[in-house]
Amino acid sequence: MQNVIEQTGELFGDLWHRYDEKLFRESVELFSMRFRANGFDLDWFQGKRCLDAGCGGGRYSIAMALLGAEQVTGADISSSGLEDARQRAASIPNVDFAEASVLDLPFGDETFDFVCCSGVLHHTSDAKRGLANLVRVLKPGGQLYLLLYGKEGYRWPTMMAVRPHAQELGYEIVDQAIRDANLPANKQRTFLDDLFVPLIDFYDWDEVQGMLAEHGISDCERWTNGKLDHESSIEVQQLELEQLLSVFDTALKSDAPVYANAQEGLAAARSEVDGFLQRLISDVKEFDEGTIDRQVLEWRIFGWGHHRVLAKKP
């Protein structure tokens, strides 16, 4: 039986491999767009040594290299993901990759000027240990960028309600249902990630600040520009729930043999998604009727969203 690290690496290796050249290029450009949107001077990367901890297919490793970093190291637990990353970065000389876990980084203390760990710690068995490793390899005065999943809102409660049904159905069936629903590769990756990654955790802002404070870091800011659409657009959040609903609707209506013995599980998953979708629609109706204000509506639907944090090591 695979352990959690092997399961996580295999899952993400498969998902990143699905990105075609256009989608991957857009994901590389997202790094610069988000940093620029939050007032970060991209020239800062010139001549810096950078670590992309949990690099996946290497999109942010490549982004930092193209911004002029002296050397970028991407580290990940997925051997297949790293193979994909090496192929995509083959023409970029200032990038290398290492198979390693954020929980046990094989780098010396105070090695890097910049450490990026985007969407990784919340998938580990010990986020505090992972953060300690990130801070350890960062030079004094160096910058640390984190992305952590936030609590509240509809997205994560929906996924957590569907996960038991999806995992009982199995990856093959849900993957096929997502493909049959004709969702784009980035949406396939998102849904399969959320439904099948072995470990997943969520934080409020006080918890994130507290974790950083344990390492003497108080100089940090939570970025609010450059959010994904599902964190800021009610229409997109509703569309995503409708897309997830369509996955199970498509499978339930199909006579494909793969779904023959899965009708009960598919129906149960569909029911969970529809319940949250109807709650969202009801919330919007309350707002339209003046029962709740915009702030209450957005908190109900988005919660914290993602925590994107830039912190400076003292």
N, C-alpha and C positions, 0 to 999 in steps of 0.2 A: 504493500500500500504506500502511495506517495505521501511524503510529509508536506506540510503547509508550504514551505519554501519552494519545493519542486512543483506543486500544484500552481502556485502563483506565477512562477517563472514560465511554465508551460502555457498557461492561459494568456499572459501578456505577450509572449512570443508569437502566438497564433494571431492575436488581435492586431498587433502593430504591423504584421506582415501583410494585412489586408489593405493597407493604405496604398493607393496608386500614386504615381509621381505628383499629380496635381494636389491631391489631399495632403501628401506629406510636405510639399513645398509650402502650402498654406499653413500647416502646423508649425513649420520652422519660422515663418514670418510672424506668427502669433506672438512669439517671444519678444521681438523688437517692438511690435505694436503695443503690447501691454506695458512694457517698461517705459516706452515713450509717453504713453497716455497718463502714466503716473508721475511724470516729471523727472524720470531718471535719465541722466546724460549718458547716452550710449557710447560716447567716446571714452568713458571710464574703463571700458573693457580692454582698451589698447594696452598690450604688453602684460596683461594679467595672466596668472595661472588659475585655472578654473576647474571645479569638479561638478559634474552632473551626476548626482547620487540617485540611482534609480532611473537610468537614462532611457530605458525602453528601447525604441527604435532609433534613438540618437538625435531626435529633432532639435532639442535644446542644446545638445553638445555642438551640433553643426551651427546653430544660430550664434552661439558665443564665439566659435572659431571665425565665422564670417564677420563678426564685429571687431576682430583684430586681436583677440586673446593670443598671448604668446603660446600657450599650450592648454588644451582642454582634455580632461580625462573623463570619459563616461563609464560609470560602474553600474552593473545590473546583475541580477541573479539568473536571468534567462539567457541560456547559451544560444537559443535560436533567435531571440531578440537582438543579441549582440552581433550575431552573424549578419542579420539584416542591417543593423547600424553600420557595421564595417563596410558593407557593400555600398550603402548610400553615401558614406563619407570617404570613399576610396580615393577621390581626387583632392581631398583636403588634407594637407600635410600636418597641420597642427592639432590633430585630434587622434587620440588613442582610446582604447576601450579595455576594461578589465572585468572579469566575472567575479563579482563580490557583492555581499549583502551590506546594506546600510547599517546593520547591527554589528558588523565586524569588518570595518573598512581597513584594507591592508596598506595604509599610507601613514607616513610619519606625522607627528604633531606639527601643527602650524605650517602646513605645506602649501595651502591654497589661499589666494587673495579673495576668491569668490566661491561660494558653495551654493548650488541650486539643488533643491530637493522638492520636486513638484509632484504632489499626488502620491506620495510613497509611504510616509510614516504611518498614516492611518490604515495601511494594509499590513503592518508588521505586528509581531506578537509583543513588542515592547517599544513603544514610540519614544519613551524617555531615554532608553538606552541608545536608540537610533539618533536622537537629537544630541546626546552626549558625544557620540562619535563625530557627528557633523561639526560640532563646536570644537572638538579636539583637533581636527585636521585644518581648521581655519586659522589664519594668522591673526594676531591682535590687530584691530582696526579693519579687519576684513568684513565683507558683506555676506549675509546669509539670506537666501530667498527660500521661503517655504510656501507650499500650498497644502492646506488641510481642509477636510470636509467640515462644514459647519452644521450645527444642530438646527432643528425646527424646519418649518416649511412643509411642502407636500412631496417633494421629490424623494427624499430618503425614507420617510414613513411608507410611501408607496412601494419602493424597492424592497424594503425590509419585510413588508407584508407578502410580497410576491416571491421572494427568495426561497422560502421553504417549498412552495409548489414547483418552482422552476427546478430546484435541485432534485426534487423527487421525480420530476419528468426526465431529467438528465440533460446534459449539455447538447447531445446530438439532436434531440427533438426540438429544444428551444432554439438552437442555432438554425436548424432547418426552417422553423417557423418564422424567424427573423428574416432569413433570406427570402422566403416565399412572400413576405410582406413588402419586398422590394425596397427595403430601407438602405440608405447610402452607407458606405463603409464606416464613416465616423460614427453614425448612429448605431450600427451593428456593434462596433467596439464598445460604445458607451453602455448599451443595454447588457451585453454579455459580461462586461467588466462588473457592473453593478450587481448582477444577479448571481455570478459564479465565483468572484474572487473569494478565497477562503476566509479572509479576515477583513473587517471593515469597522471603522470607529468614527466618531463625530465629536466635535468640540464647540464650546462657546468661546467667546473672545477672552473672557477671564481665564479660562483654562489654558489657552495658548500663551497668554502673557505670563501666567504662573510657571509654565514649563520653561520659558525663556529666562525668567527671573532666577530659576534654580542654577543657572550658569552665569549669573551676574549681568544678564543682558536686559537693559531697560530702554535702550535706544532702539525702538522698533516702531514701525507704522503699518497699519492695515490698509492695503490698497483697495480702493473702491471703484477705480476706473478700469475699463477694459474687461468687464465681466462677460461671461458667456451669456447668450441670449436667454437661456432658461433661468438665469439668476436675476434678470431685470425686466423681462417682458412677460406680462401675464398671458398674452396671446401665445407666445412660444411655449410657456410652461403648459398651457392647455393643449397645444399641438403635440407636445411630447407625450403627454398622457394618452392622447388619442392615437398616436403612433404605436405606443406600447399596447393599447387596447386592440389595435388592428392586427398585431402579431398573433394574439390568441384567437381573434375572430377569424382570421385567415386560416389558421390551422383547424379550427372547429368546423369550418365549412369545406375543408379539403377531404377528398377521399384517398389521399396518398397513404400507402401502407404504414409509413412511419408513425402516423397519428392514430392508427387503428385501436390501440389499447391505451390511449392517453387522453381520452375525452373528458374523464372526470377531473384530472389534474389541470387540463387546459381551461375547463369551465371555472374551476376554483380560482385560478390565477386571473382569469378575465374578470371575475366578480370583484376581486380585490382592487384591480385597477379602476374599474367602473365606479366603485364606491368613492374613491378619492377624486375622480373626475367630476362626479356629481357634487361633491363637497366644494370643489373649486368653483363650479358654475354657480352654486348657491351663494358662495361668498361674493362673487362678482355681482350677483343680483342684489345682495344686501347693500353693497356699495352704491349701485345704481339707484337704489331706493332711498339712499341717505341714512341708512341704519348704522353703517360704519364709515370711518373716514379712510383716506388713501393709505395712511401709515399703517393702520390696523390691517387693511386688506393685503398690503405688500408683506407685512410680517407673517401673516397666516400662510401666504403662498410661497414666499422665498425663505423665510427664516434668516439665518445668518448667511446663506449661500456658501461660497467657498471663502476661506480665510487665505488671502494672499498677503504674505508678510515679508517685509524687508527689515532685517535686523543687523545691527553692527556689533561686532564682538569688541568688548573693551580691551 
